[in-house]
Amino acid sequence: MLVRDIANKLENLAPIEYAESYDNVGLIIGYLHQKVKKILITLDITEEVIDESINKKCNLIISFHPIIFKPIKNITGKTFSERIIIYALKNDISIYVIHTNLDFVWEGNISYVSKLLQITRNKVLFPKKGTIKKLNTYVPNNYVEKVRNSLFEAGAGNISNYSHCSYNFDGFGTYMGNKKTKPFFGQKEVFHIEKEACISVIFPSFKLNKIKEALFKSHPYEEIAYEIYNIENINPYIGIGTVGYLKEKMNEHEFLFFIKKKMNFPCIRHSHFTGKKIYKIAMITGSGSFGIEASIKEKADAFISSDLKYHDFFKYEKKMLIVDVDHYESEKFTKKLLKYFLDKNFPSISVYESEVNTNPIKYFF
């Protein structure tokens, strides 16, 4: 098994195209053609994590947080990041990062935490725009089924819980090729009318190349007429954060004890109590102060996130309990999620969760 095989499978789960523009995901260090011995999963990369990888004979580290965020002009070991890069390269360790692209998918960390807290009837808090494209193509009648099925196999035509979705209508195509052409129907330099059908399908934007490849391979014409559009339709399963409901209503004290126990938090910061029962929950794992206003608009009883500032707590306006949990603790379940995914897809490779607690924040009780 090669690093490329692992990367391809991870990018089926969380396409790189879904990552935020500021992020740095994918293979950060190493070679795609490197043979994978064992895999270590971590939330962050430190020198201790590299030590652990060496001791466990893991030559691929999958990290949630990138080790390189900004361009590096030289690598001399003077900074934390540079030392990690040198240490990894010296020991032939590849590093792959899956970060905000995993945050955006339904099967990501937010889904794991929702199940842990028994939150159901979830929907995305901030749907991501620009994740859907539309293809129109024009096909001679005898080849419609072949082209359409090829597009379906490439990943087109999925709408929520429905697959093989398309819209089709009949018409006539006209053309006249010059001396250099080899028309599939008709003759060169002769005007031709052909009965054709228009096939219209939507597809995830990250599958653009795969969709075009399927079209070009299955369509009989040497010059294929097609259009691809960016559309504003929202994929309800792609986005940041979630809104859902607890199994049963709780008072605010019960709710705080509940999430502290379930998620094993050392401590929790929160806004003033509202006196309301807690039932509808909005949540963004990791830094999520930007979600407060949206959660109030959703009429959530509580909003859970991390890295909230002093003034963020004033935004609760006595309408919603704001709960600030530790950044590391809210994202630590990513390791379990990725281990389960890799064990399922690559049962022949040993996958370990890092035992190093990389949380840079410590608590004094």
N, C-alpha and C positions, 0 to 999 in steps of 0.2 A: 504494500500500500504506500502511495506517495503522498506528499504534502498536498499536491494538486487534488487528489481524490477527496481528502478531508475538506479542503477549501471549497470544492464544488458542492459538497453536501451541505456545508454550513451556509453557503450562499443561496442554496435552495430554501433553507429555513429563513434566512435573513439576508435578502439581496443587498449588496453593497450600495446600490443606487438609492436605498432608503435612508442611508446615513445622513446626518446633518452636514452642511457644507463645511463647518469648522472642524469636523471630526477626521480621524485618520484610521481607517479600518482596512482589513484584508491582511495579506502577508507583509509584515513590517521588516522582518529580518529573515534571511535564509533563501532557500531555493525551492521552487515548486516541484522540481523533479527529485528532491531528497526522499529517500526511503524512510518511512516512519517506523521507529522501534516501539516507543511508548509515548503516551500523551499526558501532560500535566495541565490541569485547568486552574486558573487563578483569577482573582478579581483585579489585582495589580501586580506589576513586576518589580521585584526588588532583588538585591544581590542574594538575599536569603532564599528567595524563590528559585533563582538560578542554581544555588547550592543544592536545594531539594531536587531539582530536575536532574542534576548530575548524579546525585546519590541514588535516585530511582531509575537511572538510565533512560530518562525521557529526553528525546531529541526534538520534540515539538511541544511548545508551550502555547496554550490558547488563553489569552487574557481578555478580560472585559474592558479594562481601561487601557488606552494606548500608552506606550512608553515614549513615543515621539508625537508631539502635537504641532510643533512649528519646525520650519526648515532648519537643518543643522549645517553650518558652514565648515566646521572641522570636528574631528573626533580625536580628542587628546586625553580623555579621561578626567577632565577638570570638573565635570558636572555629573550628577546622579545618572542622568539619561545616557551620557557618553560611556560611563563605566559599565552600565548594563549592556549596551551594544557591543562593546569590546569583549566583555565576559561571555556573552552568548556566542559571538562569532568564533572565539577561541575554542569553544567546546562544541562547535557544529550544532548549535541549537537554533532551530527556526522558531520565530515568534509570529503568531497569527492573532489579530485583534478583531473582536466582534462586539461592537459597542452600541451606538445609537441606532444602527440598523436593526439590532435585536430588540431595542426598546420599542420600535415602531410596529413590530409584528405581534399578532394575537397570541402566538405561542411563546412569547418572551417572558421576562421576569415578572411583569405585572400580572400575567395569567397565573403563574405559580403562586404568587402572594395572594391573589384573589381566592384561589382554591384553599390555601392555608387558612384564610380568614372566613371561609365558607360564604364568600360573596357571590351571589348569583344574578342572573338577568343583566349581565354586564353589557355595556356599550363603550365605544371609544370616546374619551373626553375631547381630544383634539384630533379629528381625522386629518390625515396627511393629504394634501392636494397634489395633483399631477402624477398620480400613480396608475392612471388608466389611459390607454390609447385606443383608437378605433381604426380599423382597416376596412376599406371598400376595395373590392377587386372584381374584375369582369372576366367571366370564364365561359367558354363554349359549352353548350348544354350537356354534351356527352361526358364532360370532365368535371362537372359541378360537384358530384359526390366525392370524387377523388381529392380535389383541392380542399373542399370543406373539411373532410375527415383529417387531412394532413394538418390543417390549421388547428383543429381540435387537439390532435395529438401533440402539437407544439405548445399548447397551453392557452389557446384562444377559446372564447365562448363560455367562460365561467362567470356566473352572476350569483353571488351569495351561495345558496345551497343548490343551485341549478348548474348543470354542465351542458355542453353541446348546444349553446344558445347562438342563434344567428338569425339574420333577416335576409330574405332572398326575394328578388323580383326579376321578371323576364324583360328582355329588351332586344335591341339589335345593335351590334357593333359594326362599324364600317372602317375600312382601311384600304390603302393601295401602296404596296411596297415598291421600291425602286429596283434597279438591276442587281443591287448587292444583297437583296433580301432572300430569305427562304421561308415564305409563308406556310404555316401549318395547314391552313385552308386557302383555297383560291390559287391564283397565279400572280407572279411578280408583274408589276406595271399594269395590272388590271384591277379596277375598282371592285371591291368585294363587300357583301353584306352577310353577316353571320349571326345566327340566333345565339344569344348569350344570356347569362344570368349574372346579376350583381349579388355578390356575397358580402354581407356586412357583419363583422364580429368585433367585440372588444377584447382587450388582453392587457395583462399587467405590463407597465412600461418597461420593466427590466428585461422582459422577454422579447424586445423588439428584434434583435438580431436573429433569434431562433424562429420567430414568426416569419420574417422575410426569407430566411433560408428554406423554410417549409413551403412557402409560396412559390419560390423560384424553382424548387425541385419538382413540384407536383403540377405546375401550370404548363400546358403544352406549347404556348406561344414563345417565340424568340424575343419578342418585345412585349412585356406584361404591363397592362394598364392597372394602376392601383393608386390609392391615396391613403395616407396615414395622418390621423388628426390627434392632437392633444385635446382631451375633453375634461370638463369640470366635474363629471360624476365622481362621487365619493365612494371609495371602498370602505364599508363599515368595519372591516377587520384590520385596517392599517392606520396607525396613529399613535399618539402619545397619551398615556393615562387611561383611566377607566372610571366608569360610574356604574354602581350596582347596589345590591341590597343584601343586608345581613340575613342570616337564617331567622333571627328573631330580634325584636326591639330590645335595647338595653338603655339604662340610664348612663350618664356620662362617666361616672366612676367605674361602673362595670365594664364599659367599653374600653377605657384606658387599661384596666387590668387585663382584659381579654387580649388586646393586641400586644401588650407587653409580654404576656406569657406565651402566646402563639408564635411570636416572631423573635422571642428571646432578646428583647431590648434591655440594655443596662439602665436606661432612663428615658423619659419622654418629656418634652416641653409641649405646652399647650396654651391656647388662649383661655380667656375667662369662660366659665361654663355658661351655657345659654338657658339651661333648665329644660331643654327639649329631650325627648327620647331619641336615641341614635338608631337609624334604620337604613337610610340611603347614604352610601359612602362614595366619595370621589377620592382618587388616589393617583399619585405619580411617584414612582420609586426613583431615588436619586434626587437631584436638585429640581424643585418644581414650584417655586414661589409664583411663577407665571400662571399657575393654574387656579389661584384663589378666586379671582373674579368669575371665571368660567364655572367653577364649582358652586358658587353662590347662585349664579343664573340657573344652574341645574337643580337648585333647591336641595342640595345635599345637606344632610344633617352634620356631616363631618368631612374634613379634607385631611388626608394623610400625605406627607411628603418630607423632604429633607432640606437642610441648608437655608432655613427661613431666617430673615433678618428681623431685628427689633421692630421696625415699622410695619413689617408684613402682618404682625399679629393684630394691628389696629384695623385691618381690613375685614375682620370677621363680622363687624357691625351687628353683633348680637344675633346673627342669623344662623351661624354655623360654627361648630367647634373646629379649630385649627390645631392639628397635631403635627409636631415636628419631631421626627425620629432621626437616628443617626444614619448618615449617607451609606456607610459601609454595611451597616446592619440591614438596611432596606434592600441592598443589592446582592448580599452574600448568597442568596438562593440561586443566583445565576450559575454558580458552580455545579449545584445538584442538577439543574435543568440541562446544562450542556453535557454533563456526564451521562445522564439518562439517554439523551439524544445520540451521543456517540456510541455508547454501549449497544444501543438498539441497531444502529446502522453499520457499526464495525466491530462485531463481537469477537473477532480474532485479535484485536489490539487492546492492550491493557491501558485503561484510562484512570487517572488518579485526580482526586480533588486535592489541591494544595492544602497542607496542614499549617502553613504559615499565615498567621493573622496579620494582614498587611494594613490594617486600619491605622492611620497615622495619629488618630485622636485617642487619647486615654482618659479615663474617668477616675476621679477621686471621690470615694464615698465616706 
